């Protein structure tokens, strides 16, 4: 199964224009936002992240709906969050 996980854009990485730091359930990761260059992304925006790429800009409401669904998956989602925590850039 492929999971797209919502992340809130925290900041852009100055030295790499296509990279941004996003917060995914309390874990901060760098993701490539180049696919969304025309979306006018800003800190506070929500994006759907899959394998290190922001695939689409979503609303906060959509992000919460996805979080609610993922939490309903139980252990598989908990395992995914544990894997994310291992790559936290803090």
C-alpha positions in Angstrom: 0.0 0.0 0.0 1.2 3.5 -0.8 0.6 6.1 1.9 0.5 9.8 1.3 0.9 11.5 4.7 0.0 15.2 5.4 2.7 17.5 6.5 2.7 21.1 7.4 5.3 23.3 5.7 7.5 24.8 8.3 10.2 26.5 6.3 12.1 26.4 3.0 15.7 25.2 2.9 17.7 28.2 1.8 20.5 26.4 -0.1 18.1 24.2 -2.1 15.1 25.9 -3.6 13.2 22.7 -4.2 13.5 21.5 -0.5 11.3 22.4 2.5 11.0 21.3 6.1 7.6 19.8 6.9 6.2 18.6 10.2 4.5 15.2 10.0 2.9 14.3 13.3 5.6 16.1 15.2 8.5 14.8 13.1 10.3 17.3 10.9 11.7 16.1 7.6 13.1 17.6 4.5 10.9 17.0 1.4 11.2 18.0 -2.2 8.5 20.5 -3.1 9.6 21.1 -6.7 6.5 19.4 -8.1 4.4 22.1 -6.5 6.5 25.1 -7.7 3.4 26.8 -9.2 1.3 26.4 -6.0 2.8 29.4 -4.2 3.6 27.4 -1.1 4.2 29.2 2.2 5.0 28.2 5.7 1.7 26.9 7.3 0.5 25.3 4.1 -0.3 21.6 4.1 1.1 19.1 1.6 0.6 15.4 0.9 4.0 13.7 1.2 5.0 10.4 -0.4 8.5 9.0 -0.4 10.1 12.4 0.2 8.1 14.4 -2.3 5.2 16.8 -1.8 2.7 15.6 -4.3 -0.2 18.0 -3.7 -1.2 21.0 -1.7 -4.2 20.2 0.6 -6.3 22.1 3.0 -5.9 21.8 6.8 -9.3 20.2 6.8 -8.2 17.6 4.3 -5.1 17.0 6.3 -7.1 16.3 9.4 -9.4 13.9 7.6 -6.4 11.9 6.3 -4.9 11.9 9.9 -8.1 10.6 11.3 -8.2 7.8 8.7 -4.5 6.9 9.2 -5.0 6.7 13.0 -7.9 4.3 12.4 -5.4 2.0 10.7 -3.8 1.3 14.1 -0.5 -0.5 14.2 0.5 0.0 10.6 0.3 3.8 11.1 2.1 3.6 14.4 4.9 1.7 12.6 5.1 4.3 9.9 5.4 7.1 12.5 8.2 5.2 14.3 10.0 4.9 11.0 9.6 8.7 10.5 10.9 9.5 13.9 14.1 7.6 13.0 14.7 10.2 10.3 13.7 13.3 12.2 15.9 16.3 11.4 14.7 18.0 14.6 
